[in-house]
Amino acid sequence: MIDLNDLAMFVQVVRAGSFSEAARRLQMPANTLSRRIDQFEGQLGTRLLHRSTRKLAPSTEGQALFERYAPALDQILEIERLHTDTQEPSGSVRVTAMAGLFGFFRMEWLAEFYARYPNISIEFLLDDTPTDMIAERIDLALRMGVETSSSFKVRRVAPNALILAASPAYLERHPAPRTLRELANHDCLTIANRQGRTTWRLQGPRGSQDVPIKSRFAVSDMRVLGQACEAGLGIALLPQLMAEPLMAEGKLIQVLPTYRRASAEIGLQLVYTSRPPVPPAVAIFGDFLFDRVSEAMASLSAHKTNSK
């Protein structure tokens, strides 16, 4: 008969991606955990994990065992949580988000969260490049256009678009373009890509148009792209979420306002990597993040409306 404790340890090791991280979450010595998994494999008569000095991954049999029993264990844990009304939510939540998150997500919101939930800790990984959320042991991702697996739960926070912007200093040296064709005469700032594309696809009064551009500065970090634009290096295609606060402060000016890049893929999404039921700490911070970012987006929209 399978020992549910051993099975739960195995599931935690697969989710954590290492014995050391799983041991930390289970609050037990890593060598004890490794020994228990060895005994579990011996009991089942099969290898569940492939291990090396640098990587740990489930075997075919281990992956099948994980996919079959992990959801059932989650349900058992959820039942225990629901019957423990006096226990405060606890745990750690690993979050990946766009590099510019804290440009609009205020630190005082986190202070409010920590005051409300003193036993939950948050770890942020801020990066604009795609992340392997399973390999990086991510619990939540806040992204624009993140690629998601069908096994992930996705909550759409808000639609978003990319708009053209430049600094007042740049526009003093180079008069703003009046047509898309004139963009070719300007210094444009772009997100670096392997294809080396020098074309922007924009939507405007005439529908979707491909516009050739001259990129003199390219970078893989959207936050750095915004800083380059603010510093007067050229015209950039920036997320409204990032550009509008800078426009409100007079640090950026929108260029060719009837044109933008918009698509379903650019929408802001909150992605949960855990299958239902979501761990309590993850669910709580996910709801908090969703509410606060939605409020920030609504505030930006209201400010834009009032300024017209």
SULWO-V227465 format. One record per backbone hydrogen bond with DSSP energy under -0.5 kcal/mol. NH is the residue of the N-H (numbers start at 0). CO is the residue of the C=O. Records with the same first field share a line. If there is no record, write none. Layout:
# SULWO-V227465
NH=CO + CO
This chain:
# SULWO-V227465
3=1
6=2
7=3
8=4
9=5
10=6
11=7
12=8
13=9
14=10
15=11
16=12
21=17
22=18
23=19
24=20
25=21
26=22
27=22
32=28
33=29
34=30
35=31
36=32
37=33
38=34
39=35
40=36
41=37
42=38
43=39
44=40
45=40
47=45
49=56
50=48
51=54
56=49
58=47
62=58
63=59
64=60
65=61
66=62
67=63
68=64
69=65
72=68
73=69
74=70
75=71
76=72
77=73
78=74
79=75
80=76
81=77
82=78
83=80
86=83
90=118
92=120
94=92 + 122
95=139
96=124
97=141
100=97
102=99
103=100
104=100
105=103
108=105
109=105
110=106
111=107
112=108
113=109
114=110
115=111
116=112
119=116
120=90
122=92
124=94
125=123
126=96 + 124
132=130
135=131
136=133
137=132
138=93
139=93
140=270
141=95
142=140 + 268
144=142 + 266
151=148
152=271
153=151
154=269
156=154 + 267
157=267
161=260
162=237
163=258
164=235
165=252
166=228
170=166
171=167
172=168
173=169
181=178
182=179
183=180
184=181
185=182
187=185 + 213
188=234
189=216
191=218
195=192
199=210
201=199 + 208
202=259
203=206
206=203
208=201
210=199 + 208
211=209
212=197
213=185
214=212
215=187 + 213
216=187
218=189
221=219
224=220
225=221
226=222
227=223
228=224
229=225
230=226
231=228
232=227
234=186
235=164
236=188
237=162 + 235
239=160
241=238
242=238
243=239
245=241
246=242
247=243
248=244
249=246
250=245
251=245
252=165
254=163
258=255
259=202
260=161
261=259
265=262
266=263
267=157
268=142
269=154
270=140 + 268
271=152
272=138
273=138
282=278
283=279
284=280
285=281
286=282
287=283
288=284
289=285
290=286
291=287
292=288
293=289
294=290
295=291
296=292
297=293
298=294
299=295
300=296
301=297
302=298
303=299
304=300
305=301
306=302
307=303 + 304
